[in-house]
């Protein structure tokens, strides 16, 4: 038990990758064994994350369950792991969505072994970003998360997969170059990559580095971080890689791309930009708010204009992540105030909530695509009588995405708007246009799939539409339960988030 307590984070972090390595030695033709092995291996980190959640003390200051191992002593880098309330919520989200994505992939029959291994490696990459307290380790895991997703899109994607995977890699790698530069400059400036030590010594750094004043170097690092994280969120106008990647990715890949990978950018803003650069963040908060407002409005307009069901959901992610960035901008502009804290709480909860609803929506699009082999909304119509259970689940999940009171999306978006309005009044007011169109594109999607005259094409022969099956319902059940629980009683997670916000900012 002592070993579990002292090595809990490393167990959660490395168990998926070790399981993927074990899968190398399993016979590639035993698809049933491979599927269940990968699913069981992904459930272990989730169980350990629940233990972590219930053992976590939300009132304590700083990182908990810290582990530190010498990694690269010559440059002052170590494998330093730790979690606070901010990273803990993201760890829980990651370990929840990964087994659901793997379970959603049981219908995949093409090269099952490498497919499942990539998901397990991807989980380790995502978890490492949230757990790392050393910036070089942070960057290593940041990059580890890119590679499996590239191959998942490139090898198991749709018709335009080569273009989408290359665009995904170019955009995210472009941002990563700046991120690496900024981290290397911090290492040279402070003689360590440990975030806790850098934060402690941040204001005492003086003099010159590479012939430039320290203030100039810090400004370069600030912009390097901002651009890298803006591409990852993605903030408009850096968002164009996202709809293509979502549209071409396999269903489970889209679930994790929307559910977790987009959150890495927002997490970077919260973990690095705001704490280290409060003055610069405050100075340029208006620009961040402007881009967030553009993402909310243009994301909603673009979603409304789609005829491809998956692209509609993809653009909705741009719209919903805009609220996260709006909350971050409000917190940057008025750090320390009650309104800023409310906005920040909303932004972090919106990261969690969007992970649930977006993963659910992408999965439901995948369910109907597997049966009809089309995502064209104009080819559906009136399907509710044929698939009433699927229809009910789709409406429920869509209402969470829309922000219906009583479901999780309402709580987080309300907090962002309530906290941002007194601080960024014009931007928040204008962004309500995007909120209006959120309802429009969600209702459009539901109407074209489920309501109106029934398309007789799906009622007979080989095209006859079949109901959602038990395995698919099991994938959706935990997401729906959390959507409802957070909508009715958000205090259990907001308590952890709020304490993290108070201590961080």
N, C-alpha and C positions, 0 to 999 in steps of 0.2 A: 504493500500500500504506500509506503514511503517512496518507493521508486516511481510509482504512478504519480504521486503528488509533485515530485521534484522534476519529473521528465514528461509531464502531461502535454506541454506544448509541442515538444519534439516528436512525441508519439502521434499526435494529431497531424502534424505537418508531414512527417516522412512515411507514415504507414501507407498512404495511397501509392507513393512512388515505389516503395519496396514491394507492394502487392503487384504492381505492374511488372516489376522485374521477375517476380515469381511466375507470372503469367507466360513469360518467355518459354518456360519449360513445360507448359501444358500443351497437349496436342491441338493443333489448329483446327482440326475437323470436328472436335467436340464442342460444337457451338453452344449447346445447352449448358455444359460445364463452364465454359468461358463466361457466359452471361451471368450465371448465378455466382460464380467466383468474384467477378468484378462488382456485382451488386452487394454481396456480403462484405467485400473488402471496403466498399464505400460507406457501409453502415457503421463500421467500427469507429471512424473519426466522428461521425454524427453522435454516437453514444458517448464518446469521450468529450465532445463539445457540450453535451447536456450536463455531464459531470462538471465540466469547467464552468458553465453558466451558474449552476446551483452552488458551486464552491466560491464563486466570485464575490468579493465584498464591494458593493457599489459606492460605499462612502469613503473608501480608502483613496488616498492621493497617489498618483503615479501608476507605474506598471506593476502588474501582479503576475505570479507564476513565472518569474524571470529565470531564464537559463542563459549561461554565457560560456562559450567554448572558444579557445584560441583557433583562429582560422588563418589569418595572414598577419602575423605579428609585426613583420617588417614595415607595413604601411598602416598599422594601427587599426586593423579590421578584425572583428570577431563575430562568431555566430551568436548574436545577442537577440534572444527572443523575449517577448513580453506582450501582455494585453492590458488594455484599459477598457472602459465602457464603449468607446468608439470602435475599437478593433474587435471587441468581443461580439458585438452584434453582427459584424460582417463575417466573422468566423462561423457563427451559428448559421447565417444565411448560406454560406458556401457549402458547409457540410450537410445542410438539408437539401439543397438543390442538386448536388452531385448524384446521390443515389437515385433521386427522382428522374434525373436526366438519363442515367444508365438504365433504369427500369423502362423508361420511355423508348429506349433503343432496342428492346428485345425483338422488335420486328425487323431489325437490320440483319441481312443475311450475307452481305458482301464483306469479306475479310474482317470477321468479327474480332479476332484476337488483337490486331493492331488498333482497331477502332476503340475497343474497351481500354486498352493500355493508354491510349492518348488521353482519354477522359481522366484516368487516374493521375497521370503526369500533370494534366491541366489543373487538377484539384490541388496538388502540392504547390504548383506555381502561384495560384491565387492565394492560398493560405499563407504562403511565405511573405507576400507583400503586406498582409494585414498583421503578421506577427513580428516582422523584422524591426528591431530597434537600431540596427546598424545600417547605415545608408547604402553601403556597397552590397550588403546582403539583400537589402530592399531592391536594388537595381537588378541583381542576379535573378531574383524570383520574378520581378517585373518582366524580364525577357523570357524566362522559362514559360510564363503563361502565354506568350505570343506564339511560340513554335507549335504546340499541339493544335491550337485553334486554326493556324494556317493550314496544317495538313488535313484537319477535319473538313474544312471548307474545300480545299483543293482536291481531295481524294473522294469524298462522299457527298459533295455538293451537287447542285442542279446544273443545268445546261451551261450557264455562264460562269462556272466556278473558277476557271483559271484567271479571268479578269478580276473577279471579286476578291479572291485570295491574295493576288498580287497587290491590289489596291489597299487591302487591309494591312498587308505587311509594310508597304511603302509608307503609308500614313503613320502607322504606329512606330515603325522603326525611325522615321524622321524625327518624331517627337522624342524618342528614346536617346538619340544622339545628343540633344540638348540636355536631357536629364543626366546622362553620363558625364557630360562636361561640368555641369553644376555640382554634381556629387564629388567629382575629382578635385574641383577648386575648393570645395569645403574641406576635403581631406588634407589638401596642401595647406590650407589656412589654419586649421586647428590641430593638425597632426594626428587626427583620429576621425573615424567615420561613425562613431557612436553618437546617436542622436541626442541622448540624454546629456552627454558631455558637451556637445556642440551647443545645445540650448542653454546650458549653464554658463558657458563662456562667450556667448554670442555678442553681448554688448561690450566686452572687454577687448575684443580684437581690434588692434590699431596698427598703423604703419602702412607698408606697401607689400604687394604680392605681384611678382613678375613685372615690377616697375610701375604698377597701377595702384592708386589709393585703395584701401580696403573697402571704402564705401562704393567705389566703382565696381569692384569685384563682386560685392554683394548684390548690386543692381543687376549685373550680368546673370548671376545665379537665379535671381528672382524671375527674370524673363524666361530663362531656360526652363525653370520649373513650370511657370504659368503656361507656356506653349505646349509642353509635353502633356500636362494634365488636361488642358483644354481640348487637345486632339483626342484624348482617351475618353472624355466624358460622353459624347463629344459636344462641344459648344459650337453653335452656328458661328462662322461658316466652315468650320473644320469637320462638319458632320457627314460629308457626302460619301465617305467610305462605309458608313453604317448601314443604310438601306440595302446596298449591294451585298455586303457581307451577310446580313440577315436573310435576304431573299435566297441566296445560293447555299447557305449553310444547311446541314441536316437539322432536323427538328430539335434534337437534344443539344446540338451546338448552338442554335439560336437561344435555347433556354438559358444556357450558361453565359452566352455572350451578353444578353440583355440583363440576366439576373445578377451576374457578379462582375464580369469584366468591365462593364461601363462604370461600375462603382469605384474601380481602382483610381480613375482620374479624380473623382470627387473626394475620395479618401486622401489623395495626395495634396489637394488644396487644404483639407482640414488638418492633416498631420504635419505638413511642411510649410506651406505658403503662409497661412494665417498666423501660426505661432512664431515663426522666424521673421516674418516681414509684416508686422502690424501696420507700420507707417506707410510702406509702399502699397500694401493691400488697401488701406484706407484711401490713399491718393487715387488709385485706379479702380476703386469699387464701382464708380459710375460706368466705366467701360464694361466691367463684368456684368453689371445689372443690365446694360443695354444689350449685350450679347445673349444674356439669359432670356430677356423679354423677346428678342428676335427668335430664339429657339422655341419658346412657348408658342408664339403666334405662327411662325412659318412651319413649325413641326405639325401644328394642328391643321393648318391650311393644306399642307402637302398630304397629310394623312387623309383628309376629306376628299382629295382629288384622285386617290388611288382606286384602281379596279382590281389590283392584285391584293388578296386578303392579307398575305404575309407582309407586303410592303406597307399596307395600312398600319399594321401593328408595329412595323419597324419605325415608321415616322412618328408613331405615338411615343416611342422611347425618347426621341429628340424632344418632343413636347414635355414629357414628364420629367426628364432630367433637367430641363430648363428651370423647373421649380426648385430643384436642389441647388442649382447655381445661384438663383435669385436669393435664396436663404443665406448662402455663403457670402454673397455680396453685401447683404444687409448686415450680417455679423461683422464683416470687414470694416464697414463704414461706421458702425456704432458699437464697437466692441465694449463689452462690460455693462451695457444697458440691459434692462429687462426685456425690451423688445427684440434686441439682438439675440438674446438667449432663446427666446421663443422661436425666432426664425431658424436658429441653428438646430434646435430640437426638431423642428419640422423638416429641415433639410436631411438630417441623419435618418429620421424615421421614414422619410420619403425614399431614401436609398433602399431601406429594408423592404418597404411596402411595394415599391416598383419591382423589386426582385421577385416578389411573390406573384403579383398580377401579370407582369410581362412574361415570366416563365410559363404561367398557366395559359395565357393567350397564345403564345407561340406553339405550345403543345397542342392546344385545341385546333389551331390551324393545321398542324401536322396530322392530326387525327382524321380530319375531313379530306385532306390531300391524299392520304394513303388509300382512301376509299374511292375517290373520284378522279385522282390524278390531274386535278386542276385547282388553281387558286383564284381563278377569274370570278369575281363576285357576280358578274352578269350571267354566268352559267349556272348559278345556284337558284334559290328562290323557292319559298314555301316549303322548306324541308322539315319544319317543326313536327308535323304529324308522322313523318317517317322516322325521326330520331328524337323523340321527346326528352329522353334523359340527357343526351348530348346537348340539345337545345337549352334545357334548364341550366346545365353547368356553364354553357357559353354565356348565357344572359347574366348569371351570377358573377362570373369572372369579369365580364365586360362592365358591369355596374361598379365593381371595385376599381377598375381602371378609370371609369368615368368620374368617380369621386362621390358616389351615392352615400349620404349620411347613414351610419350604421355599419359601413364597411371600411376597411383600413385606409383606402385612398383618400377618403374625406378628411380623416384626422390629420394626416401629414400635410396635405395641401392647405387645409385651414390654418394650421400652425405657421406655415411659411407665409401665407397671405397676411395673417394677423400680425406676425412679427415684422414683416417687410413694409407694410403699408405706412406706418408712422415714419419710417426711415427713408424709404425709396417710394414715396407716394406716386409720382407720375409713372414710374416704370411698373409698379404693381397694378395701378389702375389700367394701364394699357394692356398688360398681360392678361387681364380678365377677358379680353377678346379671344385670346387663345383658349381660355377655360370654357368659354361659350362654345367654341368650335370643337373642343374635346367631346362634349355631349353630341355634337352634330355627327362627327365621324364615327363614334361608337354606335350611335343609333342607326347610322347608314349601314354599317357592317352587319348589325343584327338583322335589320330589315331585309337586306339583299340575300342573306343566307337563309333565314328562318321564316320570313313572312311573305305576304303577297301571294300571287297565283303559284301553285305548285308546278315546278318543272317536271313534266311527266317522264323526261329522259332518265330520271333516277329512281323510277318506280318499278322497273321490270328488267328481266334478262340479266345479262352480266353486269349491267350498270346499276342494278338495284342497290340502294344505299342501306348499309347495315348499321345497327346501333353501336354506340361506344361499348367496348368490352370491359370485363372486370379489371384486367390489368391496368387499363387506361383510367378507369375510375379510381383505382388505388393511387395512381400518380397524382391525380387531382385532389384527392381527399385531404392530405395534409395542408396543401396550399389553401383550399377553401376554408378549412378549419381555422387556420391562422388569420386569413383575411377577415373572417367573422369575429374572432376573439379580439384582434387588435381594434377592429371597428367599434366593438362594444366596450371593451375594457383595455385601453392602451397603456394603463399605468404600469403594468408589469415590465414593459420594455422601455417606456419613457423614463422611468426612475433610473435605470442604468444609464441611458443616454444623457439625461439632464445632469447627473453627477459628473459625467465625463466632460460635458460642456463647461460646467462651472470650474472644474479643475484645470482644463486646458486653456480657457480664455478669460 
